[in-house]
Amino acid sequence: MYNPFSWLRSVLRITLFFVVVIIIGLIVDRLILAVALGAMWLLAVQFWQMYRLNQWLWRSKRMTPPRSKGFWEHIYEGVYYLQRRHRRKRKELSKIVKRFREGAEALPDAAVVVDSESAIVWCNRLARIELGLRWPQDAGRRIDNLIRHPKFIEYFNSDQYSQPIEVPSPTNVQKTFEYRIKPYGEQHLLIMARDVTRLTQLEQTRKDFVANVSHELRTPLTVLNGYLEMLQVSEQVPPELFSKAMTEMSIQSVRMQGLVEQLLILSRIEASSERVFENRVDVPQMLAIIETEALTLNQEKHHTIEFDVDSDLRVYGSDTELRSAFSNLIFNAIHYTPDGGNIRVSWQRQGHRAKFCVADNGDGIAAKHINRLTERFYRVDKARSRKTGGSGLGLAIVKHVLSHHNSKLEIKSQVGKGSEFFFYFSEELCIDKNHPEDEDMHLQ
């Protein structure tokens, strides 16, 4: 137990020390020399204690102070007390910072803090995903050097932040972000980016939906109405014609039902506000189910289908949307590859990213069609699409699912040699149970 320092006791000790020195000096008849040697001894002790203090503060790894007596014991204990108090304050501050970061990570928006020099001080995980920022590599870099859209730079440098602005995402041109800037503290700025793509697309989606449905349903409805009118005006219909009419009407009604279902799926994906970056998707298990369905679908086509799946690689995303994207690409390969073809499905880690790929050795696609394949209702061969039951919406669904996950469908194809459909998920979305640090990084 440390006792409070007593100045009186220290003065008495020094006085007693010099009394003894003087007595010795008088005994040996060298008073001045004895006092000088005593003073030098006392000064040497002080320098020695200062040296020990310096070593403890700057070189030693020990937390506890060196043992000493008197005045220097008081100094050591005082420094040790201040160190402990600072450590307690640092722990409290660390807890506060941790709670702040946990709260900021829970925000539904991308958040970035910049200082008076426009340099990035901190950003949350959504900012890394949606704005393409890297942490901690981008710490200290100017935000207007990383988000370079002219409209954002003008807004950021205007110092007029009363109204938000809408700017395309720097990582995904299919998304639109609403930026808000709030000054706070000592010339710091909090930049909030919210995904408003769904709101800006709702009206356009409605217009496209009406236009597409009216166009695509016109043909089957014309067929149905034609046969119904014929059956109504004809009192006796030959059995062959009646059978043909019923078969054709059944085919067209199934086609319309499939078309409506695909349109509803596409509209649901476009209007989705699900926070896909919080949900873990077991892709290997999902592909195992799709493989079973693909083998059933393949019974008439007799393709050789190979699945090469990394059983440990999972991602953050929407389970239903990713299942739709994977199955559309795989089933398309089965439908459009000539009988007896080879199809290879791959799900593997490539570098820091995850890659999904479907490759076939079918007829291939001419280069002029590739850039338009993801358009709604676009078909390379309309007659063949109708024969296989294609609606022209499968790749449009894949495109919107991948856009929702900050990815993009890429297509490589050569006529007569086959096609390859593939896409990547970024490092931020990958989870690998063989690399525990992946999951820890997402949770920081």
JORADA-V219456 format. One record per residue. N is the residue number from 1. RES is the residue in one letter. SS is DSSP state (~ for helix, > for strand, _ for the rest). BURIAL is + if it has 9 or more other C-alpha atoms within 8 Angstrom, else -. Layout:
BEGIN
((N;RES;SS;BURIAL) (N;RES;SS;BURIAL))
END
This chain:
BEGIN
((1;M;_;-) (2;Y;_;-) (3;N;_;-) (4;P;_;-) (5;F;_;-) (6;S;_;-) (7;W;~;-) (8;L;~;-) (9;R;~;-) (10;S;~;+) (11;V;~;-) (12;L;~;-) (13;R;~;-) (14;I;~;-) (15;T;~;-) (16;L;~;-) (17;F;~;-) (18;F;~;+) (19;V;~;-) (20;V;~;-) (21;V;~;+) (22;I;~;+) (23;I;~;-) (24;I;~;+) (25;G;~;+) (26;L;~;+) (27;I;~;-) (28;V;~;-) (29;D;_;-) (30;R;_;+) (31;L;~;+) (32;I;~;-) (33;L;~;-) (34;A;~;+) (35;V;~;+) (36;A;~;-) (37;L;~;-) (38;G;~;+) (39;A;~;-) (40;M;~;-) (41;W;~;-) (42;L;~;-) (43;L;~;-) (44;A;~;-) (45;V;~;-) (46;Q;~;-) (47;F;~;-) (48;W;~;-) (49;Q;~;+) (50;M;~;-) (51;Y;~;-) (52;R;~;+) (53;L;~;+) (54;N;~;+) (55;Q;~;+) (56;W;~;+) (57;L;~;-) (58;W;~;-) (59;R;_;-) (60;S;_;-) (61;K;_;-) (62;R;_;-) (63;M;_;-) (64;T;_;-) (65;P;_;+) (66;P;_;-) (67;R;_;-) (68;S;_;-) (69;K;_;-) (70;G;~;-) (71;F;~;-) (72;W;~;+) (73;E;~;+) (74;H;~;+) (75;I;~;-) (76;Y;~;+) (77;E;~;+) (78;G;~;-) (79;V;~;-) (80;Y;~;+) (81;Y;~;-) (82;L;~;-) (83;Q;~;-) (84;R;~;-) (85;R;~;-) (86;H;~;-) (87;R;~;-) (88;R;~;-) (89;K;~;-) (90;R;~;-) (91;K;~;-) (92;E;~;-) (93;L;~;-) (94;S;~;-) (95;K;~;-) (96;I;~;-) (97;V;~;-) (98;K;~;-) (99;R;~;-) (100;F;~;-) (101;R;~;+) (102;E;~;-) (103;G;~;-) (104;A;~;+) (105;E;~;+) (106;A;_;-) (107;L;_;-) (108;P;_;-) (109;D;_;+) (110;A;>;+) (111;A;>;+) (112;V;>;+) (113;V;>;+) (114;V;>;+) (115;D;_;+) (116;S;_;+) (117;E;_;-) (118;S;_;+) (119;A;>;+) (120;I;>;+) (121;V;>;+) (122;W;>;-) (123;C;>;+) (124;N;_;+) (125;R;~;+) (126;L;~;+) (127;A;~;+) (128;R;~;+) (129;I;~;+) (130;E;~;+) (131;L;_;+) (132;G;_;+) (133;L;_;+) (134;R;_;-) (135;W;_;-) (136;P;_;-) (137;Q;_;-) (138;D;_;+) (139;A;_;+) (140;G;_;-) (141;R;_;+) (142;R;>;+) (143;I;~;+) (144;D;~;+) (145;N;~;-) (146;L;_;-) (147;I;_;+) (148;R;_;+) (149;H;_;-) (150;P;~;-) (151;K;~;-) (152;F;~;+) (153;I;~;+) (154;E;~;-) (155;Y;~;+) (156;F;~;+) (157;N;~;-) (158;S;~;-) (159;D;_;-) (160;Q;_;-) (161;Y;_;+) (162;S;_;-) (163;Q;_;-) (164;P;_;+) (165;I;>;+) (166;E;>;-) (167;V;>;+) (168;P;>;+) (169;S;_;+) (170;P;_;+) (171;T;_;-) (172;N;_;+) (173;V;_;-) (174;Q;_;-) (175;K;_;+) (176;T;>;+) (177;F;>;+) (178;E;>;+) (179;Y;>;+) (180;R;>;+) (181;I;>;+) (182;K;>;-) (183;P;>;-) (184;Y;>;-) (185;G;_;-) (186;E;_;-) (187;Q;_;-) (188;H;>;+) (189;L;>;+) (190;L;>;+) (191;I;>;+) (192;M;>;+) (193;A;>;+) (194;R;>;+) (195;D;>;+) (196;V;_;+) (197;T;~;+) (198;R;~;+) (199;L;~;-) (200;T;~;+) (201;Q;~;+) (202;L;~;+) (203;E;~;-) (204;Q;~;-) (205;T;~;+) (206;R;~;-) (207;K;~;-) (208;D;~;-) (209;F;~;+) (210;V;~;-) (211;A;~;-) (212;N;~;+) (213;V;~;-) (214;S;~;-) (215;H;~;-) (216;E;~;-) (217;L;~;+) (218;R;~;-) (219;T;~;-) (220;P;~;+) (221;L;~;+) (222;T;~;-) (223;V;~;+) (224;L;~;+) (225;N;~;-) (226;G;~;-) (227;Y;~;+) (228;L;~;-) (229;E;~;-) (230;M;~;-) (231;L;~;+) (232;Q;~;-) (233;V;~;-) (234;S;_;-) (235;E;_;-) (236;Q;_;-) (237;V;_;-) (238;P;_;-) (239;P;~;-) (240;E;~;-) (241;L;~;-) (242;F;~;+) (243;S;~;-) (244;K;~;-) (245;A;~;+) (246;M;~;-) (247;T;~;-) (248;E;~;+) (249;M;~;+) (250;S;~;-) (251;I;~;-) (252;Q;~;+) (253;S;~;+) (254;V;~;-) (255;R;~;+) (256;M;~;+) (257;Q;~;-) (258;G;~;+) (259;L;~;+) (260;V;~;-) (261;E;~;-) (262;Q;~;+) (263;L;~;+) (264;L;~;-) (265;I;~;+) (266;L;~;+) (267;S;~;+) (268;R;~;-) (269;I;~;+) (270;E;~;+) (271;A;_;+) (272;S;_;-) (273;S;_;-) (274;E;_;-) (275;R;_;-) (276;V;~;+) (277;F;~;-) (278;E;~;-) (279;N;_;+) (280;R;>;+) (281;V;>;+) (282;D;_;+) (283;V;~;+) (284;P;~;+) (285;Q;~;-) (286;M;~;+) (287;L;~;+) (288;A;~;-) (289;I;~;-) (290;I;~;+) (291;E;~;+) (292;T;~;-) (293;E;~;-) (294;A;~;+) (295;L;~;+) (296;T;~;-) (297;L;~;+) (298;N;_;+) (299;Q;_;-) (300;E;_;-) (301;K;_;+) (302;H;_;+) (303;H;_;+) (304;T;>;-) (305;I;>;+) (306;E;>;-) (307;F;>;-) (308;D;>;+) (309;V;>;+) (310;D;_;+) (311;S;_;-) (312;D;_;-) (313;L;>;+) (314;R;>;+) (315;V;>;+) (316;Y;>;+) (317;G;_;+) (318;S;_;+) (319;D;~;-) (320;T;~;-) (321;E;~;+) (322;L;~;+) (323;R;~;+) (324;S;~;+) (325;A;~;+) (326;F;~;+) (327;S;~;+) (328;N;~;+) (329;L;~;+) (330;I;~;+) (331;F;~;+) (332;N;~;-) (333;A;~;+) (334;I;~;+) (335;H;~;-) (336;Y;~;-) (337;T;_;+) (338;P;_;-) (339;D;_;-) (340;G;_;-) (341;G;_;+) (342;N;>;+) (343;I;>;+) (344;R;>;+) (345;V;>;+) (346;S;>;+) (347;W;>;+) (348;Q;>;+) (349;R;>;+) (350;Q;>;-) (351;G;_;-) (352;H;_;-) (353;R;>;+) (354;A;>;+) (355;K;>;+) (356;F;>;+) (357;C;>;+) (358;V;>;+) (359;A;>;+) (360;D;>;+) (361;N;_;+) (362;G;_;+) (363;D;_;+) (364;G;_;+) (365;I;_;+) (366;A;_;+) (367;A;~;-) (368;K;~;-) (369;H;~;+) (370;I;~;+) (371;N;_;-) (372;R;_;-) (373;L;_;+) (374;T;_;+) (375;E;_;+) (376;R;_;-) (377;F;_;-) (378;Y;_;+) (379;R;_;-) (380;V;_;-) (381;D;_;-) (382;K;~;-) (383;A;~;-) (384;R;~;-) (385;S;~;+) (386;R;~;+) (387;K;~;-) (388;T;~;-) (389;G;_;-) (390;G;_;-) (391;S;_;+) (392;G;_;+) (393;L;_;+) (394;G;~;+) (395;L;~;+) (396;A;~;+) (397;I;~;+) (398;V;~;+) (399;K;~;+) (400;H;~;+) (401;V;~;+) (402;L;~;+) (403;S;~;+) (404;H;~;-) (405;H;_;+) (406;N;_;+) (407;S;_;+) (408;K;_;+) (409;L;_;+) (410;E;>;-) (411;I;>;+) (412;K;>;-) (413;S;>;+) (414;Q;>;+) (415;V;_;+) (416;G;_;-) (417;K;_;+) (418;G;>;+) (419;S;>;+) (420;E;>;+) (421;F;>;+) (422;F;>;+) (423;F;>;+) (424;Y;>;+) (425;F;>;+) (426;S;_;+) (427;E;~;-) (428;E;~;-) (429;L;~;+) (430;C;>;+) (431;I;>;+) (432;D;>;+) (433;K;_;-) (434;N;_;-) (435;H;_;-) (436;P;~;-) (437;E;~;-) (438;D;~;+) (439;E;~;+) (440;D;~;-) (441;M;~;-) (442;H;~;-) (443;L;~;-) (444;Q;_;-))
END
